[in-house]
């Protein structure tokens, strides 16, 4: 949390017609400033609405980054996780909940917790609080970075796997909270994960998906992106995250001011979902929306579990806004007398235990935060597990096969990488024998910055391939390579010159025989030679039909 504004600045602000309440940002010139310890709610505050009316609506940039090019898997929350991101903002009541989440995640959840802090001194406070709640403080990590609010679910990084590497798909945050909106791009530079910007205005809590590629959001997404059709919005998510999205009817703002789908739905398995039920509002708009969605998802093959929900004095009490972290599920409980008397806390716990057998289902009292229109799911963001174990992973983004290259041209080789800690550097290698061996070094221990311009050598091969080898600080490696052949249209050597000495003669006989009998052995014995010189009849194959033409080449050379 940032220090409070100076008394002079605050005095100017309170005299302004846009002066804010204690739980609202303050307008300083043309900027909104978010005071320390303020309970900035998840929904738009009056000050933010006035700001948007004055300066115009939030708009997403279009075409900032193209979509990922590799195989994409959008990570579901119930898949293996490395840990959780948390932003240390808000009142002591909110931070008590945050620290309890961290304590349970670092123990029963077997996860790291990255805390985003504004002031270095908060590290000691957090460490002591997590320890007091029984947490494993060795699993805490601290990031010094300004954020505006605690609601990191809505502005934090959405993760995909591109190939075997973690990558981030960001969006424009649907709130005028600049430090929050900038967080994901900054985080990507710290953890060295590839970054893509989805051209949508969005709040991350309005999103639920399965590991099979089904995703759900409310129609709020259309209201936030008025220049786009539903088909265009769905298409963007398909391109950037490889998901098939269903846009569901949103709950009325009188019931849920955010209209985010995580307030009434949580996908918790490949074909398993928990959806709110409204036993005290049967036939209401919100009840009909939840019942209709439950029936539709059941028809699509989902097993649907129901948990109670209530709207009391303008507060939406929900039990779908949970945290799933590996084998741990954190379910909210409330101390509101009506909720307690109705037995909703116990009913919800039983429903989650039934839905997720074998999981450790625990409860955390969230009464202090529920009136801000968000609960535990809203104050964490998942960071998925690294797929390589202790070894780095890599994905080659260009020159994957099929390209035809001209000698002396400059060609960009692009890649991404990932590691459980951090990669140190990469090697880039060239094969001229279809990947049998990679004996030409393009770059050794070069910076792992994702791009290198390579001057194509003057050599001929239709069997070129590129390999990127990522290396961490301990020397562990992982790689990716072209999946198809690349043609380099260099000056070809003479047919039959299998030892690559520039002439075809009797010294090539053993090498020619090896090329016909064992391609791998030939590549190992003659790593810088072009095996296609054995195709002496020029039919595109290297086989016994090349023997007589090879003999003719020898005879012509004698």
JODA-V381321 format. One record per residue. N is the residue number from 1. RES is the residue in three letters. OMEGA is omega in degrees with one decimal (999 if undefined). Layout:
{{N RES OMEGA} {N RES OMEGA}}
This chain:
{{1 UNK -179.1} {2 UNK 173.7} {3 UNK 178.6} {4 UNK 174.8} {5 UNK 178.1} {6 UNK -179.2} {7 UNK 179.8} {8 UNK 179.8} {9 UNK -178.0} {10 UNK 178.7} {11 UNK 177.2} {12 UNK -175.0} {13 UNK -175.5} {14 UNK 177.4} {15 UNK -178.5} {16 UNK 176.3} {17 UNK 177.9} {18 UNK 179.1} {19 UNK -169.7} {20 UNK 170.2} {21 UNK -177.4} {22 UNK -177.9} {23 UNK 178.7} {24 UNK 173.5} {25 UNK -178.6} {26 UNK -179.6} {27 UNK 177.3} {28 UNK -174.0} {29 UNK 177.6} {30 UNK -178.9} {31 UNK 171.3} {32 UNK 179.0} {33 UNK -173.2} {34 UNK -174.9} {35 UNK 176.7} {36 UNK 175.1} {37 UNK -179.4} {38 UNK 176.2} {39 UNK 177.6} {40 UNK -174.7} {41 UNK 179.0} {42 UNK -179.4} {43 UNK 177.0} {44 UNK 176.6} {45 UNK 177.4} {46 UNK 179.9} {47 UNK 179.4} {48 UNK 176.5} {49 UNK 177.9} {50 UNK 178.4} {51 UNK -179.4} {52 UNK 177.4} {53 UNK -177.8} {54 UNK -171.6} {55 UNK 177.0} {56 UNK -176.0} {57 UNK 176.3} {58 UNK 178.8} {59 UNK 179.4} {60 UNK 173.4} {61 UNK -179.8} {62 UNK 173.9} {63 UNK -179.8} {64 UNK 174.0} {65 UNK 176.2} {66 UNK 179.5} {67 UNK 173.4} {68 UNK -178.2} {69 UNK -174.3} {70 UNK 172.7} {71 UNK -173.7} {72 UNK 169.1} {73 UNK 178.0} {74 UNK -167.0} {75 UNK 175.6} {76 UNK -174.3} {77 UNK -179.1} {78 UNK 175.2} {79 UNK -177.6} {80 UNK -176.3} {81 UNK 170.0} {82 UNK -179.3} {83 UNK -176.2} {84 UNK 170.4} {85 UNK 179.5} {86 UNK 178.6} {87 UNK -174.1} {88 UNK -179.3} {89 UNK 175.1} {90 UNK -176.0} {91 UNK 179.9} {92 UNK 177.9} {93 UNK 177.4} {94 UNK -176.5} {95 UNK 173.8} {96 UNK 177.6} {97 UNK -178.6} {98 UNK -178.3} {99 UNK 175.1} {100 UNK 175.3} {101 UNK -179.1} {102 UNK -179.6} {103 UNK -179.0} {104 UNK -179.9} {105 UNK -177.7} {106 UNK 178.0} {107 UNK -178.3} {108 UNK -179.2} {109 UNK 176.8} {110 UNK -171.4} {111 UNK 168.1} {112 UNK 171.1} {113 UNK 176.4} {114 UNK 176.6} {115 UNK 172.9} {116 UNK -176.0} {117 UNK 178.4} {118 UNK -173.1} {119 UNK -175.3} {120 UNK -178.5} {121 UNK 179.2} {122 UNK -178.8} {123 UNK 179.6} {124 UNK 179.5} {125 UNK -179.1} {126 UNK -178.9} {127 UNK 179.7} {128 UNK -178.6} {129 UNK 179.3} {130 UNK 177.5} {131 UNK -179.7} {132 UNK 177.5} {133 UNK 175.7} {134 UNK -178.2} {135 UNK 177.0} {136 UNK -174.1} {137 UNK 175.8} {138 UNK 179.8} {139 UNK 176.0} {140 UNK 174.4} {141 UNK -174.9} {142 UNK -178.6} {143 UNK 179.1} {144 UNK -175.1} {145 UNK 176.1} {146 UNK 165.6} {147 UNK -177.4} {148 UNK -173.6} {149 UNK -179.7} {150 UNK -165.5} {151 UNK -172.3} {152 UNK 174.0} {153 UNK -173.1} {154 UNK -178.4} {155 UNK -176.0} {156 UNK -172.1} {157 UNK 169.6} {158 UNK -173.6} {159 UNK 167.5} {160 UNK 161.4} {161 UNK 171.1} {162 UNK -165.7} {163 UNK 177.9} {164 UNK -175.5} {165 UNK 173.0} {166 UNK 177.9} {167 UNK -174.1} {168 UNK 170.2} {169 UNK -176.7} {170 UNK 176.3} {171 UNK 173.4} {172 UNK -176.1} {173 UNK -176.1} {174 UNK 175.2} {175 UNK 177.5} {176 UNK -177.0} {177 UNK -165.7} {178 UNK 179.8} {179 UNK 175.7} {180 UNK -175.7} {181 UNK -177.5} {182 UNK -171.4} {183 UNK -171.7} {184 UNK 179.1} {185 UNK 176.9} {186 UNK -179.7} {187 UNK -179.3} {188 UNK 179.0} {189 UNK -179.5} {190 UNK -175.7} {191 UNK 176.4} {192 UNK 173.5} {193 UNK 179.1} {194 UNK -172.6} {195 UNK 175.7} {196 UNK -179.0} {197 UNK 177.2} {198 UNK -174.7} {199 UNK 178.8} {200 UNK 164.9} {201 UNK -167.8} {202 UNK 167.3} {203 UNK -169.4} {204 UNK 177.8} {205 UNK 177.7} {206 UNK -174.7} {207 UNK 175.1} {208 UNK -177.6} {209 UNK 173.8} {210 UNK 178.3} {211 UNK 179.0} {212 UNK 176.1} {213 UNK 172.6} {214 UNK 177.5} {215 UNK -175.7} {216 UNK 171.1} {217 UNK 176.2} {218 UNK -178.0} {219 UNK 171.6} {220 UNK -177.6} {221 UNK 177.9} {222 UNK 178.3} {223 UNK -179.3} {224 UNK -176.8} {225 UNK -170.6} {226 UNK 179.2} {227 UNK -176.4} {228 UNK 173.4} {229 UNK 176.2} {230 UNK -179.8} {231 UNK 178.7} {232 UNK 178.7} {233 UNK 178.4} {234 UNK 179.1} {235 UNK 177.0} {236 UNK 179.4} {237 UNK 177.5} {238 UNK -177.2} {239 UNK -173.9} {240 UNK -173.1} {241 UNK 177.7} {242 UNK 178.5} {243 UNK 174.7} {244 UNK -169.1} {245 UNK 170.2} {246 UNK 178.0} {247 UNK -176.4} {248 UNK 174.6} {249 UNK -178.9} {250 UNK 172.0} {251 UNK 177.6} {252 UNK 178.5} {253 UNK 176.6} {254 UNK 178.5} {255 UNK 179.5} {256 UNK -172.5} {257 UNK -179.8} {258 UNK -173.7} {259 UNK 177.7} {260 UNK -173.1} {261 UNK 179.8} {262 UNK 176.3} {263 UNK 177.4} {264 UNK 178.4} {265 UNK 170.7} {266 UNK 172.9} {267 UNK -173.2} {268 UNK 176.9} {269 UNK -177.1} {270 UNK 176.8} {271 UNK -176.0} {272 UNK -177.5} {273 UNK 173.8} {274 UNK -176.1} {275 UNK 180.0} {276 UNK 170.8} {277 UNK -174.2} {278 UNK -174.1} {279 UNK 179.2} {280 UNK 177.8} {281 UNK -178.1} {282 UNK -179.7} {283 UNK 178.2} {284 UNK 178.9} {285 UNK -178.8} {286 UNK 178.4} {287 UNK 179.8} {288 UNK 178.9} {289 UNK -178.2} {290 UNK 179.1} {291 UNK -179.9} {292 UNK 179.1} {293 UNK 178.8} {294 UNK 179.5} {295 UNK -179.2} {296 UNK -179.2} {297 UNK 174.5} {298 UNK 178.2} {299 UNK 177.8} {300 UNK 175.9} {301 UNK 178.3} {302 UNK 164.5} {303 UNK -172.2} {304 UNK 174.7} {305 UNK -176.7} {306 UNK 175.3} {307 UNK -176.9} {308 UNK 173.5} {309 UNK 178.8} {310 UNK 170.0} {311 UNK -175.0} {312 UNK 178.0} {313 UNK 177.3} {314 UNK -179.9} {315 UNK -179.3} {316 UNK 177.0} {317 UNK -176.3} {318 UNK 176.2} {319 UNK 174.0} {320 UNK -176.6} {321 UNK -172.1} {322 UNK 173.1} {323 UNK 171.4} {324 UNK -179.2} {325 UNK -176.2} {326 UNK -176.5} {327 UNK -175.9} {328 UNK 171.8} {329 UNK 178.7} {330 UNK -175.9} {331 UNK 179.8} {332 UNK 168.7} {333 UNK -174.7} {334 UNK 179.1} {335 UNK 176.0} {336 UNK -172.3} {337 UNK -179.9} {338 UNK 178.8} {339 UNK -178.9} {340 UNK -177.8} {341 UNK -179.4} {342 UNK 179.5} {343 UNK -175.7} {344 UNK -179.2} {345 UNK 179.9} {346 UNK 179.9} {347 UNK -179.5} {348 UNK 178.8} {349 UNK 179.6} {350 UNK -179.9} {351 UNK 179.9} {352 UNK 177.2} {353 UNK 177.4} {354 UNK -178.2} {355 UNK -171.9} {356 UNK 178.9} {357 UNK -179.0} {358 UNK 177.3} {359 UNK 175.3} {360 UNK -177.3} {361 UNK -179.6} {362 UNK -178.7} {363 UNK 173.7} {364 UNK 178.9} {365 UNK -176.6} {366 UNK -179.4} {367 UNK -174.4} {368 UNK -172.9} {369 UNK -170.3} {370 UNK -178.9} {371 UNK 178.0} {372 UNK 175.0} {373 UNK 174.8} {374 UNK 179.8} {375 UNK -170.0} {376 UNK 179.9} {377 UNK -175.4} {378 UNK -173.8} {379 UNK 173.7} {380 UNK 170.3} {381 UNK -174.8} {382 UNK 170.5} {383 UNK -173.8} {384 UNK -178.9} {385 UNK 171.2} {386 UNK -172.7} {387 UNK -174.6} {388 UNK -174.0} {389 UNK 178.2} {390 UNK -177.5} {391 UNK 173.7} {392 UNK 169.4} {393 UNK 179.8} {394 UNK 173.2} {395 UNK 177.9} {396 UNK -173.4} {397 UNK 179.9} {398 UNK -179.4} {399 UNK -179.9} {400 UNK 177.9} {401 UNK 178.5} {402 UNK -178.8} {403 UNK 174.3} {404 UNK -172.5} {405 UNK 179.7} {406 UNK 178.5} {407 UNK 179.1} {408 UNK 176.0} {409 UNK 178.5} {410 UNK -175.3} {411 UNK 179.3} {412 UNK 169.9} {413 UNK -178.6} {414 UNK -179.1} {415 UNK 167.8} {416 UNK -179.3} {417 UNK -179.6} {418 UNK 178.5} {419 UNK 177.4} {420 UNK 175.0} {421 UNK 176.7} {422 UNK 173.8} {423 UNK 179.8} {424 UNK -178.5} {425 UNK 179.6} {426 UNK 167.7} {427 UNK 173.4} {428 UNK -171.9} {429 UNK 179.0} {430 UNK 169.7} {431 UNK 174.7} {432 UNK -178.8} {433 UNK 174.6} {434 UNK 177.5} {435 UNK 176.0} {436 UNK 175.8} {437 UNK 179.2} {438 UNK -170.6} {439 UNK 176.8} {440 UNK -178.7} {441 UNK 174.4} {442 UNK 177.7} {443 UNK -179.5} {444 UNK 178.0} {445 UNK 178.2} {446 UNK -177.5} {447 UNK 179.1} {448 UNK -178.6} {449 UNK 171.8} {450 UNK -176.3} {451 UNK 173.2} {452 UNK 176.6} {453 UNK -172.7} {454 UNK 173.9} {455 UNK -174.0} {456 UNK -177.9} {457 UNK 178.1} {458 UNK 174.5} {459 UNK -178.3} {460 UNK 169.1} {461 UNK 169.5} {462 UNK -173.6} {463 UNK 179.9} {464 UNK 173.1} {465 UNK -179.8} {466 UNK 174.5} {467 UNK 171.1} {468 UNK 179.7} {469 UNK 178.8} {470 UNK -175.7} {471 UNK 175.7} {472 UNK -175.3} {473 UNK 179.0} {474 UNK -179.8} {475 UNK 175.7} {476 UNK -176.7} {477 UNK 171.7} {478 UNK -172.8} {479 UNK 167.3} {480 UNK -175.6} {481 UNK 174.6} {482 UNK 177.2} {483 UNK 176.2} {484 UNK -176.1} {485 UNK 176.2} {486 UNK 176.7} {487 UNK 171.0} {488 UNK -175.0} {489 UNK 176.8} {490 UNK 179.7} {491 UNK -177.7} {492 UNK 173.4} {493 UNK -179.3} {494 UNK 175.1} {495 UNK 177.2} {496 UNK 179.3} {497 UNK -170.2} {498 UNK 174.9} {499 UNK 172.3} {500 UNK 176.3} {501 UNK 175.1} {502 UNK 178.9} {503 UNK 174.9} {504 UNK -178.1} {505 UNK -174.5} {506 UNK 177.9} {507 UNK 179.4} {508 UNK -172.7} {509 UNK -178.6} {510 UNK 179.5} {511 UNK 177.9} {512 UNK 179.2} {513 UNK 179.3} {514 UNK 179.7} {515 UNK 179.0} {516 UNK -171.8} {517 UNK -173.9} {518 UNK -176.1} {519 UNK -178.4} {520 UNK -179.9} {521 UNK 177.3} {522 UNK 179.9} {523 UNK 179.2} {524 UNK -177.3} {525 UNK -177.1} {526 UNK -170.1} {527 UNK -176.9} {528 UNK -179.3} {529 UNK -179.4} {530 UNK -176.1} {531 UNK -178.8} {532 UNK 174.8} {533 UNK 175.8} {534 UNK 179.2} {535 UNK -171.1} {536 UNK 175.7} {537 UNK 172.5} {538 UNK 177.4} {539 UNK 178.9} {540 UNK 179.7} {541 UNK 175.0} {542 UNK -174.5} {543 UNK -175.2} {544 UNK 179.1} {545 UNK 177.9} {546 UNK -173.7} {547 UNK -178.7} {548 UNK 175.6} {549 UNK 176.9} {550 UNK 178.2} {551 UNK 178.6} {552 UNK 176.9} {553 UNK 178.5} {554 UNK -178.5} {555 UNK 179.9} {556 UNK -179.1} {557 UNK -176.5} {558 UNK 999}}
